[in-house]
Amino acid sequence: MYVPEPFMPGEAAVRELLSNHGASDLITMTPQGLQATLLPFEFDPDTGEHGALIGHMARGNDQWRRSVQGEAMVIVRGAEAYVTPSWYATKEEHHRVVPTWNYMIAHVYGQLVVHDDPAWIEAQIRRLTDRHETSYAEPWSVDQAPAKFIERQLRAVVGVEVVISRIEAKFKLSQNQPQENVEGVIAGLEARGQGDDSAVAAAVRAHNPHASAS
């Protein structure tokens, strides 16, 4: 991944992305070619030197059965948004501005481990469900479903784990812009309020190099 210095996030920021992302792309090179599956992962910081991403996929998905050539890769995405040059204060000065895209992303590499173990899979599903249900007034839990039904569901999936060997991350959040343009991007995103705009505005504010220097 090409990462100019202004867009290099710190370790804490990367761990935050891994801990709170949505679904991510698991990509493997197999004897049959590249394969990819979109999966919701959980970050386990206590496995190995760099942690692990744990998830599950349908048993009918051949990706888990096929041997992996080299490392597996997971593309973890954070919030993203289009940035119009109309938000830049410097546009009125010289017009040497262009549109861009702000985003947060991590390419996570590591060994793919398959867990064909109902106990491991159930623990992973409970952990994943609990994290996503916690914001609801009446959170759903696995225990609300009939035990036999859950047993059948567990037999229909297999667990997957990517034991992390290295991470390449990029947080492109207007850090290369002067302070007045950064302020314009934040205000523009908040005013537009579409999709990830609010989350990107918060990220731009959090990673504003001018604020940390002042």
C-alpha positions as CSV (number, residue, x, y, z in Angstrom):
1,M,0.0,0.0,0.0
2,Y,1.3,3.5,-0.8
3,V,1.1,5.6,2.4
4,P,2.5,9.1,2.3
5,E,3.8,10.2,5.7
6,P,0.9,12.5,6.6
7,F,-1.5,9.6,6.2
8,M,0.4,7.1,8.5
9,P,-1.8,6.4,11.5
10,G,-0.5,5.5,14.9
11,E,-0.8,2.0,16.4
12,A,-3.6,3.0,18.7
13,A,-5.7,4.4,15.8
14,V,-5.2,1.2,13.8
15,R,-6.3,-1.0,16.8
16,E,-9.4,1.2,17.2
17,L,-10.2,0.6,13.5
18,L,-9.7,-3.2,13.8
19,S,-11.9,-3.2,17.0
20,N,-14.8,-1.3,15.6
21,H,-15.0,-2.0,11.9
22,G,-18.0,-3.6,10.1
23,A,-17.6,-6.4,7.6
24,S,-14.3,-6.9,5.8
25,D,-13.0,-8.7,2.7
26,L,-11.1,-11.9,3.4
27,I,-8.8,-12.5,0.3
28,T,-6.8,-15.7,-0.4
29,M,-4.7,-16.9,-3.2
30,T,-5.6,-20.6,-3.9
31,P,-4.6,-23.1,-6.6
32,Q,-7.9,-22.1,-8.3
33,G,-7.0,-18.4,-8.2
34,L,-7.9,-15.4,-6.0
35,Q,-11.0,-15.8,-3.8
36,A,-12.7,-13.2,-1.6
37,T,-15.6,-13.3,0.9
38,L,-17.1,-10.4,2.8
39,L,-17.2,-11.3,6.5
40,P,-17.8,-9.6,9.8
41,F,-14.7,-10.1,11.9
42,E,-13.8,-9.5,15.6
43,F,-10.4,-8.4,16.6
44,D,-8.7,-10.5,19.2
45,P,-5.7,-8.6,20.5
46,D,-4.4,-11.4,22.7
47,T,-3.6,-13.9,20.0
48,G,0.0,-14.0,18.7
49,E,2.3,-11.0,18.5
50,H,-0.1,-8.7,16.6
51,G,-3.5,-10.2,17.4
52,A,-6.0,-12.0,15.2
53,L,-9.2,-11.4,13.2
54,I,-11.8,-14.1,13.9
55,G,-15.0,-14.8,12.1
56,H,-17.0,-17.5,10.4
57,M,-18.3,-18.3,6.9
58,A,-20.9,-20.7,5.3
59,R,-19.7,-24.3,5.2
60,G,-20.8,-24.3,1.5
61,N,-18.2,-21.6,0.7
62,D,-15.3,-23.4,-0.9
63,Q,-12.8,-20.7,0.2
64,W,-12.1,-22.3,3.6
65,R,-11.4,-25.7,2.0
66,R,-8.8,-24.5,-0.5
67,S,-5.2,-24.3,0.5
68,V,-3.8,-20.8,0.8
69,Q,-0.7,-19.8,-1.2
70,G,1.3,-17.4,1.0
71,E,-0.6,-15.2,3.5
72,A,-4.3,-14.4,3.7
73,M,-5.3,-10.7,3.5
74,V,-8.2,-8.9,5.1
75,I,-9.1,-5.4,3.9
76,V,-10.6,-3.5,6.8
77,R,-12.4,-0.3,5.9
78,G,-13.4,2.6,8.1
79,A,-15.6,5.5,7.2
80,E,-15.1,7.2,3.8
81,A,-16.4,10.2,2.0
82,Y,-16.0,12.3,-1.1
83,V,-14.4,15.7,-0.5
84,T,-15.3,18.6,-2.9
85,P,-12.7,21.3,-3.5
86,S,-15.5,23.8,-2.8
87,W,-14.9,23.2,0.9
88,Y,-11.3,24.5,0.7
89,A,-10.8,28.1,1.7
90,T,-7.8,28.2,-0.7
91,K,-10.1,27.7,-3.6
92,E,-11.0,31.4,-3.5
93,E,-7.3,32.3,-3.4
94,H,-5.8,30.4,-6.4
95,H,-8.2,27.7,-7.5
96,R,-5.3,25.1,-7.5
97,V,-7.5,22.5,-5.8
98,V,-9.1,19.2,-6.9
99,P,-11.6,16.7,-5.5
100,T,-10.4,13.9,-3.4
101,W,-11.6,11.0,-1.2
102,N,-11.1,10.7,2.6
103,Y,-10.9,7.2,4.1
104,M,-9.5,4.9,6.7
105,I,-8.2,1.5,5.6
106,A,-6.0,-1.3,6.9
107,H,-4.6,-4.3,4.9
108,V,-4.1,-7.1,7.4
109,Y,-1.9,-10.0,6.5
110,G,-1.5,-13.3,8.3
111,Q,-2.0,-17.1,8.4
112,L,-5.5,-18.4,7.8
113,V,-6.6,-20.9,10.4
114,V,-9.9,-22.9,10.0
115,H,-11.8,-23.9,13.1
116,D,-14.3,-26.7,12.4
117,D,-15.3,-26.8,16.0
118,P,-18.8,-25.9,17.2
119,A,-17.6,-24.6,20.6
120,W,-15.1,-22.2,19.0
121,I,-17.6,-21.0,16.4
122,E,-20.3,-20.5,19.1
123,A,-18.0,-18.4,21.2
124,Q,-17.1,-16.3,18.2
125,I,-20.7,-15.8,17.2
126,R,-21.6,-14.8,20.7
127,R,-18.8,-12.3,20.9
128,L,-19.7,-10.8,17.5
129,T,-23.4,-10.6,18.4
130,D,-22.9,-9.1,21.8
131,R,-20.8,-6.3,20.3
132,H,-23.3,-5.4,17.7
133,E,-26.4,-5.8,20.0
134,T,-25.0,-3.7,22.9
135,S,-26.5,-0.4,21.7
136,Y,-30.1,-1.7,21.6
137,A,-32.5,-1.2,24.5
138,E,-33.3,-4.9,24.5
139,P,-30.3,-6.7,23.1
140,W,-30.8,-10.0,21.4
141,S,-28.7,-12.9,22.6
142,V,-28.0,-16.3,21.2
143,D,-29.7,-17.8,24.2
144,Q,-33.1,-16.4,23.1
145,A,-33.1,-18.9,20.1
146,P,-34.0,-22.6,20.6
147,A,-30.9,-24.7,21.4
148,K,-31.5,-27.2,18.7
149,F,-31.9,-24.4,16.1
150,I,-28.6,-22.9,17.2
151,E,-26.9,-26.4,16.9
152,R,-28.1,-26.6,13.3
153,Q,-26.9,-23.1,12.5
154,L,-23.5,-23.9,14.0
155,R,-23.1,-27.0,11.8
156,A,-23.8,-24.8,8.7
157,V,-20.7,-22.6,9.2
158,V,-17.0,-22.9,9.9
159,G,-14.7,-20.6,11.9
160,V,-11.9,-18.7,10.3
161,E,-9.0,-16.9,12.0
162,V,-6.3,-14.7,10.5
163,V,-3.3,-14.7,12.9
164,I,-1.8,-11.3,12.1
165,S,1.8,-11.1,10.9
166,R,1.7,-7.4,9.7
167,I,-0.6,-4.5,9.0
168,E,-0.4,-1.7,6.4
169,A,-2.8,1.1,7.2
170,K,-3.7,4.5,5.7
171,F,-5.8,7.2,7.2
172,K,-6.3,9.8,4.5
173,L,-8.1,12.6,6.4
174,S,-7.0,15.9,4.9
175,Q,-3.8,15.9,7.0
176,N,-1.9,17.4,4.0
177,Q,-4.2,20.5,3.8
178,P,-3.7,23.8,5.6
179,Q,-5.7,24.5,8.7
180,E,-8.4,26.6,6.9
181,N,-9.0,23.8,4.4
182,V,-9.3,21.2,7.2
183,E,-11.8,23.3,8.9
184,G,-13.7,23.7,5.7
185,V,-13.8,19.9,5.1
186,I,-15.1,19.3,8.6
187,A,-17.8,21.9,8.2
188,G,-18.7,20.7,4.7
189,L,-19.0,17.0,5.8
190,E,-21.2,17.9,8.8
191,A,-23.4,20.1,6.7
192,R,-23.9,17.5,4.0
193,G,-24.6,14.7,6.5
194,Q,-24.8,11.8,4.0
195,G,-23.6,8.3,4.6
196,D,-20.4,8.3,6.6
197,D,-20.0,12.1,6.5
198,S,-20.4,12.6,10.3
199,A,-18.0,9.8,11.1
200,V,-15.4,11.1,8.6
201,A,-15.8,14.7,9.9
202,A,-15.1,13.3,13.4
203,A,-12.1,11.4,12.1
204,V,-10.7,14.5,10.3
205,R,-11.1,16.5,13.5
206,A,-9.4,13.8,15.6
207,H,-6.4,13.5,13.2
208,N,-6.0,17.2,12.5
209,P,-2.2,17.8,12.6
210,H,-2.7,21.5,13.2
211,A,-4.8,20.9,16.3
212,S,-2.1,18.6,17.8
213,A,0.6,21.1,17.0
214,S,-1.1,24.1,18.6
